[in-house]
Amino acid sequence: MKFKFLPIIMFVASAHFYGQITPEQNTQENSAVQAQNEVGTYILKDIVVDGVKKYTPAQILRFTGLNKNETVEIPGQKISNAIKKLWETQSFSEVEVYIQSIEGDQVILRFNLQDLKDLGQVKFTGKGIGKSKSEKLAKDNNLKPGTKITQNLVSTLKTNIPKEYIKKGYADARVTIEDKVNAGDPDLVDWTINVDRGRKVKISHIEFEGNESVTDRKLRSKAFKDTKQKSFSIKGILKPSKFIEEKYEDDKDNLINYYRSLGFRDAQIVSDSVWRNPKNDFEINVKLNEGKKYYIGDINFLGNSAFSTDYLKKVLGYKPGDIYDAVGFNKKVGEDGGKEDDSDIKSLYMNQGFLFSNVTPIEKSVVGDSINLEIRISEGEKASWNRVTWSGNTTTHDHVILRSLRTKPGSLFAKSDIKRTYFDLAGMQFFDPQQIGQQVNPNPQDNTVDVHWTLVEKGSSQVQLQAGYGGGSFIGTLGLTFNNFSLRNFLRFKDFKPV
């Protein structure tokens, strides 16, 4: 983008408005004085357009939202909006507005505009960038021939490409762009994009302050899962040292959750800082306030009728006097996603049909270092499966899929049915396990649940061909393996579909 900083009356949206006097109006000596006198209200007689080839003055006038013979203030909001609208079309690399001439109360404005260039050929250079990598970078960043070269495109490119390298530990990765006019078409600009990834920048040291109950070493291993300092151990090889800001922010949350799991309910990060040392590696310092360590006081259940309090306490697994592990306690109740093995109270209710139940832990009161807890339960009505549908099976018959479905219409809803159906469908070896999905749609109005299974079939059949030469002749075998083979309608030749 091109910007000029001259004596201006107005500067809006990275474009310019100039009070410029034509030679016919004045001499150079008194033009600056005249510019001061141009502030006022005028009738827009016309506009003159310079620089652009693709648009007529009438089209430019429509872009600006201005109309001939309307009253405009110079400077004023209408001119400001006109510049902004031209800029927002993303059709120009430069927008300048001058006063062409003034006759009485009428003014002619001159718009000096430069068309955006179109992208021609793109070439990537840099260490480790071959043909395939270059093609991938061009595709990922939508660098197709003919693409408009906007400031946003350049900024996005200089941000997105380094991000990929920063995630791999190249913290100083940067992009520079060299442009030149295309040899075959002067309206196109060829780009040579140099990706300088720099060297890998490691985390030299992670230090904690204020941690009186837990050692630095334990905090680094238990809480900072993706932010590791340099180490020559096996763990250091498996988890290389690199600073990724998003991971670091996640690990700060992990740090607080780790303290909460140890009973330090009020633990907080007072401050943290990240800087580069003389060797250009990262140093991290985290200051903590651990707070008091808490224990569980009384645990009461409210609203449960489907299960006894004694049974729910057994499922919960925590009892008075235990360290108040807020993270583990909430998971056993069913908050924060519950337990992966569905051994939490919320999952217990959902596996018995109580899809619309609510199980909420409440910190009732704090007495000294003990916290009294209450688990409030709203059971609701039991739900059942209603519409069960699937899609994506192009060769596998519907009745084969139906055999593996645990989510059957009319049956009582159970959360575990979803997981069991997934494993049954994956175990058939007909579908890609990573692409088996389900869309569960609860209907609280009538206590029913709809589910739609999405499937993607994989190639499960094999063709084996072997050949050899011996005794003056060729010997060959052909083997066909159909893992999705059906003998249904075997005797009905027209209807027989073996695969």
C-alpha positions, 0 to 999 in steps of 0.5 A: 500500500502507498501512503503520502503524508503531505499538508492535508485537510483530512486523513481517513481510513488510510486514504487522503483528502488534499486541499490542492489548488490548480495552476488556473486558480492560483500561483504556487506562492499563495496556494498554502494560504488558499488551502486554508480558505477552502474550508466550508460548504459547497455544492458538488458539481462533478468529480474527476478520476485519475489513475484507475482503468477499470471504472468510469467516473460514474461508477466511482461516484456510485461507490462513494455514495455522493451525488452531483449537486448535493451539498458537501462540507470540506472537510466533512462527514460525507467526504470522509464516508466516501473515502471509507467506502472506496477503501472498503471495496478492496479494489484500490491500493491508494485513495487520494481526494483533491480539490480540482477547482472551486467556482463560487459555491461549486466544487469539483473533486479529483479522485486519484485512485490506483487499481489493486494489482492481480497476482501472477506467479508465486514462488516460495524460497527458504530452507526445507521448502521444496516443490510439494511444500511450496504447493501446499503453502500456496494452496493453504493461503489461497494464492491463485493467479489472478488473486487481488493483492490487498493489504489484508492478503499480505498481512494474513500471509505474514501472520499465518505462515510463521504460525506453522513454524512457531508451533514447531519451535521456530519462534523467530520465523518470518516472511518477506515478499519480493514483487516484480511485474509479470513478464507476460502481463504488466497488470500482474505481479509475480511474488517471490515469498521467502520464508526464513524460519530461523533457528529453533528457540528452546525454553532454557528454564521454567521457574516458579515462585511462591510454591511452598507445598509443591516443588518446581520439578513436580509443577513442571512435570505435572502441570506444564504438560506442553511447555517444557524446559530443555532436558536431556532425559527421555521425557525431554526427547518425547516432549521437546522444549518449545514455546507456543503461546496458546499451549503456555496459556493452557498450561497456566490453567492446568497449573491452577487445576493441579493445585485445586486437585491438591486441595488448594482451592484458592490458588492463583497466578499472581504474575508471569513473565516470558523473556529471551536470555542472552543466548536468545532462548526463552526464560519463564517465571511464574509467581504463585499464591497457593492459599489455604489447603482445604478438606471435605466437610459434610456431603449432602444430596438433595432431590434424588429418588431414583437412587439412594443417598448411600449408593450415590455416596459410594459412586461419588467416592469422596468422604468427609475428611478427604482432601478437597480435590475440586477437579476430581470431585466435579468430574465424579459428579459429572461436571466438566465432561464427567469421567471418561469411563462414565463412572460419574453420577450424571452418567449413572442417571443418563444410563438409566434414561434420565437424559434431562437430569441435572446434577449440580455440586454446590459449596454450601459453606466454609468452616475453617479449612473444611468445605461443606458440600451439597449435590442438588439433583433434578431427575426429570422424566425418562427419555426414549430413542425416537428417530434413528437414521444413518447415511454414508453406506454406499455398499453395506446393506441397511440391515447389516448396520441395523444389527449393530445399532444399540440406539433402537426406536422405542428403547429407553435412552442410555448414554452408554448405547452411543458408545457401544454402537460406535464400537460395534460399527467400527468393529465391522471393519466396513467403515473408517472409525475416525469418521463415524459420527453421531448427531444426537438431538434431544426433544424435551417436549416429549422426552424423546431423542433422535440420533443420526449416524454418519458413516464413511466406508473404507476399502475392505476388499483385497485383490492378490495376484502372484506369478512365477516361472518354472519348468518352462511355464508361468504359474499364477494365482489370483486371490479375491478377499471380500470382507463385505460379502453377502450370500443374501438372495444367492438363488435370486440371480437378478437380486444377488449382490455379493458385495 
